[in-house]
Amino acid sequence: MSVDTFLFVREQLPTVSEWQAALDAAGLKIKLDPEVDDLPAFTGYLPAVFDEQPSGFEFYFDTAENAFGDRPDALGDRTHAVTFATHSDIRELVCALYAASAIAKLTDGLLFDEDSGEFVDSERILSLAKQIGDAEL
Protein backbone atom coordinates (compact mmCIF):
# COMPACT_ATOMS: atom_id res chain seq x y z
CA MET A 1 0.00 0.00 0.00
CA SER A 2 1.32 3.40 -0.96
CA VAL A 3 0.94 6.36 1.41
CA ASP A 4 1.32 9.98 0.32
CA THR A 5 1.81 12.38 3.21
CA PHE A 6 1.34 16.06 2.37
CA LEU A 7 3.12 18.77 4.34
CA PHE A 8 2.19 22.32 3.41
CA VAL A 9 4.82 25.03 3.72
CA ARG A 10 5.67 28.43 2.43
CA GLU A 11 7.90 28.49 -0.63
CA GLN A 12 11.17 28.36 1.34
CA LEU A 13 12.51 25.00 2.54
CA PRO A 14 15.32 24.55 5.06
CA THR A 15 18.67 23.29 3.89
CA VAL A 16 19.40 19.60 4.45
CA SER A 17 21.88 20.54 7.19
CA GLU A 18 19.20 22.66 8.94
CA TRP A 19 16.75 19.77 8.58
CA GLN A 20 19.30 17.32 10.00
CA ALA A 21 20.02 19.69 12.92
CA ALA A 22 16.29 19.85 13.70
CA LEU A 23 16.05 16.04 13.63
CA ASP A 24 19.06 15.80 15.95
CA ALA A 25 17.70 18.46 18.32
CA ALA A 26 14.40 16.58 18.58
CA GLY A 27 16.26 13.37 19.43
CA LEU A 28 14.92 11.60 16.35
CA LYS A 29 17.25 8.84 15.24
CA ILE A 30 17.29 9.76 11.55
CA LYS A 31 20.33 10.51 9.45
CA LEU A 32 19.51 12.00 6.08
CA ASP A 33 21.65 11.32 3.03
CA PRO A 34 24.35 14.02 3.13
CA GLU A 35 24.70 13.82 -0.67
CA VAL A 36 21.39 15.68 -1.09
CA ASP A 37 22.28 19.35 -1.18
CA ASP A 38 19.52 21.23 -3.02
CA LEU A 39 16.31 20.19 -1.29
CA PRO A 40 13.84 22.23 -3.39
CA ALA A 41 15.27 20.72 -6.58
CA PHE A 42 15.51 17.18 -5.20
CA THR A 43 12.95 14.68 -6.48
CA GLY A 44 12.71 10.99 -5.76
CA TYR A 45 13.87 8.56 -3.16
CA LEU A 46 15.74 10.20 -0.28
CA PRO A 47 17.76 7.53 1.53
CA ALA A 48 18.07 7.79 5.29
CA VAL A 49 19.14 5.73 8.25
CA PHE A 50 16.42 5.39 10.88
CA ASP A 51 17.30 3.87 14.24
CA GLU A 52 20.51 2.47 12.69
CA GLN A 53 18.64 0.67 9.90
CA PRO A 54 18.39 1.62 6.22
CA SER A 55 15.23 3.55 5.46
CA GLY A 56 14.04 6.55 3.48
CA PHE A 57 11.09 7.91 1.55
CA GLU A 58 10.22 9.55 -1.71
CA PHE A 59 10.41 13.35 -1.50
CA TYR A 60 8.70 15.81 -3.83
CA PHE A 61 8.36 19.60 -3.57
CA ASP A 62 5.78 21.46 -5.66
CA THR A 63 2.98 23.98 -5.44
CA ALA A 64 0.06 22.96 -3.25
CA GLU A 65 -2.24 22.84 -6.25
CA ASN A 66 0.03 20.51 -8.23
CA ALA A 67 0.62 18.18 -5.29
CA PHE A 68 -2.78 18.17 -3.60
CA GLY A 69 -5.24 19.31 -6.25
CA ASP A 70 -6.25 22.53 -4.54
CA ARG A 71 -5.11 24.87 -1.78
CA PRO A 72 -7.60 24.91 1.09
CA ASP A 73 -8.13 28.20 2.93
CA ALA A 74 -6.87 26.59 6.17
CA LEU A 75 -3.34 26.72 4.74
CA GLY A 76 -3.10 30.50 4.94
CA ASP A 77 0.00 31.62 3.06
CA ARG A 78 1.43 28.09 2.75
CA THR A 79 1.57 27.84 -1.04
CA HIS A 80 3.76 24.76 -1.47
CA ALA A 81 3.64 21.11 -0.54
CA VAL A 82 6.24 18.54 0.35
CA THR A 83 5.00 15.06 -0.48
CA PHE A 84 6.51 12.16 1.42
CA ALA A 85 5.63 8.91 -0.35
CA THR A 86 6.16 5.48 1.17
CA HIS A 87 5.28 1.97 0.05
CA SER A 88 4.29 -0.96 2.29
CA ASP A 89 7.03 -0.33 4.85
CA ILE A 90 5.97 0.95 8.27
CA ARG A 91 9.56 1.88 9.15
CA GLU A 92 9.70 4.17 6.11
CA LEU A 93 6.31 5.69 7.00
CA VAL A 94 7.43 6.47 10.55
CA CYS A 95 10.74 7.81 9.22
CA ALA A 96 8.86 10.05 6.78
CA LEU A 97 6.52 11.35 9.49
CA TYR A 98 9.41 12.13 11.83
CA ALA A 99 11.19 13.89 8.97
CA ALA A 100 8.00 15.82 8.15
CA SER A 101 7.64 16.89 11.78
CA ALA A 102 11.12 18.44 11.72
CA ILE A 103 10.45 20.39 8.51
CA ALA A 104 7.06 21.47 9.90
CA LYS A 105 8.71 22.79 13.04
CA LEU A 106 11.29 24.74 11.02
CA THR A 107 8.74 26.20 8.59
CA ASP A 108 5.50 26.41 10.58
CA GLY A 109 4.21 23.78 8.17
CA LEU A 110 0.92 21.92 8.38
CA LEU A 111 0.40 18.27 7.55
CA PHE A 112 -2.84 16.95 6.14
CA ASP A 113 -4.03 14.10 8.39
CA GLU A 114 -6.14 11.86 6.17
CA ASP A 115 -7.71 10.07 9.13
CA SER A 116 -9.18 13.21 10.67
CA GLY A 117 -9.33 15.37 7.52
CA GLU A 118 -7.58 18.13 9.49
CA PHE A 119 -4.35 20.06 9.10
CA VAL A 120 -2.01 19.44 12.03
CA ASP A 121 1.18 21.07 13.32
CA SER A 122 4.63 19.64 14.02
CA GLU A 123 3.78 18.41 17.53
CA ARG A 124 0.76 16.48 16.30
CA ILE A 125 2.78 15.00 13.43
CA LEU A 126 5.38 13.82 15.92
CA SER A 127 2.67 12.32 18.10
CA LEU A 128 1.15 10.47 15.14
CA ALA A 129 4.55 9.09 14.16
CA LYS A 130 5.22 7.88 17.71
CA GLN A 131 1.80 6.20 17.90
CA ILE A 132 2.41 4.32 14.65
CA GLY A 133 5.99 3.46 15.59
CA ASP A 134 5.06 2.23 19.06
CA ALA A 135 2.28 0.06 17.67
CA GLU A 136 4.07 -1.32 14.63
CA LEU A 137 7.84 -1.35 15.16
C-alpha positions in Angstrom: 0.0 0.0 0.0 1.3 3.4 -1.0 0.9 6.4 1.4 1.3 10.0 0.3 1.8 12.4 3.2 1.3 16.1 2.4 3.1 18.8 4.3 2.2 22.3 3.4 4.8 25.0 3.7 5.7 28.4 2.4 7.9 28.5 -0.6 11.2 28.4 1.3 12.5 25.0 2.5 15.3 24.6 5.1 18.7 23.3 3.9 19.4 19.6 4.4 21.9 20.5 7.2 19.2 22.7 8.9 16.8 19.8 8.6 19.3 17.3 10.0 20.0 19.7 12.9 16.3 19.8 13.7 16.0 16.0 13.6 19.1 15.8 15.9 17.7 18.5 18.3 14.4 16.6 18.6 16.3 13.4 19.4 14.9 11.6 16.3 17.3 8.8 15.2 17.3 9.8 11.6 20.3 10.5 9.4 19.5 12.0 6.1 21.7 11.3 3.0 24.3 14.0 3.1 24.7 13.8 -0.7 21.4 15.7 -1.1 22.3 19.4 -1.2 19.5 21.2 -3.0 16.3 20.2 -1.3 13.8 22.2 -3.4 15.3 20.7 -6.6 15.5 17.2 -5.2 12.9 14.7 -6.5 12.7 11.0 -5.8 13.9 8.6 -3.2 15.7 10.2 -0.3 17.8 7.5 1.5 18.1 7.8 5.3 19.1 5.7 8.3 16.4 5.4 10.9 17.3 3.9 14.2 20.5 2.5 12.7 18.6 0.7 9.9 18.4 1.6 6.2 15.2 3.6 5.5 14.0 6.6 3.5 11.1 7.9 1.5 10.2 9.5 -1.7 10.4 13.4 -1.5 8.7 15.8 -3.8 8.4 19.6 -3.6 5.8 21.5 -5.7 3.0 24.0 -5.4 0.1 23.0 -3.2 -2.2 22.8 -6.3 0.0 20.5 -8.2 0.6 18.2 -5.3 -2.8 18.2 -3.6 -5.2 19.3 -6.3 -6.2 22.5 -4.5 -5.1 24.9 -1.8 -7.6 24.9 1.1 -8.1 28.2 2.9 -6.9 26.6 6.2 -3.3 26.7 4.7 -3.1 30.5 4.9 0.0 31.6 3.1 1.4 28.1 2.7 1.6 27.8 -1.0 3.8 24.8 -1.5 3.6 21.1 -0.5 6.2 18.5 0.3 5.0 15.1 -0.5 6.5 12.2 1.4 5.6 8.9 -0.4 6.2 5.5 1.2 5.3 2.0 0.0 4.3 -1.0 2.3 7.0 -0.3 4.9 6.0 0.9 8.3 9.6 1.9 9.2 9.7 4.2 6.1 6.3 5.7 7.0 7.4 6.5 10.6 10.7 7.8 9.2 8.9 10.1 6.8 6.5 11.3 9.5 9.4 12.1 11.8 11.2 13.9 9.0 8.0 15.8 8.1 7.6 16.9 11.8 11.1 18.4 11.7 10.4 20.4 8.5 7.1 21.5 9.9 8.7 22.8 13.0 11.3 24.7 11.0 8.7 26.2 8.6 5.5 26.4 10.6 4.2 23.8 8.2 0.9 21.9 8.4 0.4 18.3 7.6 -2.8 16.9 6.1 -4.0 14.1 8.4 -6.1 11.9 6.2 -7.7 10.1 9.1 -9.2 13.2 10.7 -9.3 15.4 7.5 -7.6 18.1 9.5 -4.4 20.1 9.1 -2.0 19.4 12.0 1.2 21.1 13.3 4.6 19.6 14.0 3.8 18.4 17.5 0.8 16.5 16.3 2.8 15.0 13.4 5.4 13.8 15.9 2.7 12.3 18.1 1.1 10.5 15.1 4.6 9.1 14.2 5.2 7.9 17.7 1.8 6.2 17.9 2.4 4.3 14.7 6.0 3.5 15.6 5.1 2.2 19.1 2.3 0.1 17.7 4.1 -1.3 14.6 7.8 -1.3 15.2 
